[in-house]
Amino acid sequence: MELASIVTDKGSINISRITIEVLIGLVLQDINGIIHPRKTGMPKIIQSSVDDTGKESNNITQEIRIEIKPDSLLVNLFLNIQYGIRIPDLTWEVQTKVKEKIKEATSLDVDQINVHIQSIRFSKKHYNKGKLVASGSFLKIF
């Protein structure tokens, strides 16, 4: 198990990768526009160990990957978002809140937070008989 270490004058504090992933997952649950896994808000790694049915599900997955460096963390987030959300604003909010929470809870420095948008989910009003229907403004462009 890979651990992030914080050395203090009284000893060292070791924080597991899974602990950091769960912390990030909790931060992501509070941000509007992100679609979370249906069963839990837990990261994919933990969710797969909790619900190991062996079947490929149609559920949305949210993946958090962390690289632990000696003096900082590198975080990669793979997210699914709702249609209509302004991506630059959402990613800025995600990066800011995740960095602040990790610093507040663990005192670890975050070197980078990379946000990867895996998919955009449309609401039911954008579908007609199971098919995605483009909005009128989209059709006017073409």
Buried (B, 14 or more C-beta within 10 A) or exposed (E): EEEBEEEEEEEEBEBEBBBBBBBBBEBBEEBEBBBBBEEEBBBBBBBEEEBEEEEEEEEBBBBBBBEBEEEBBBBBBBBBBBEEBEEEEBBEBBBEBBBEBBEEBBEBEBEEBEBEBBEEEBEEEBEEEEEEEEEEEEEEEE
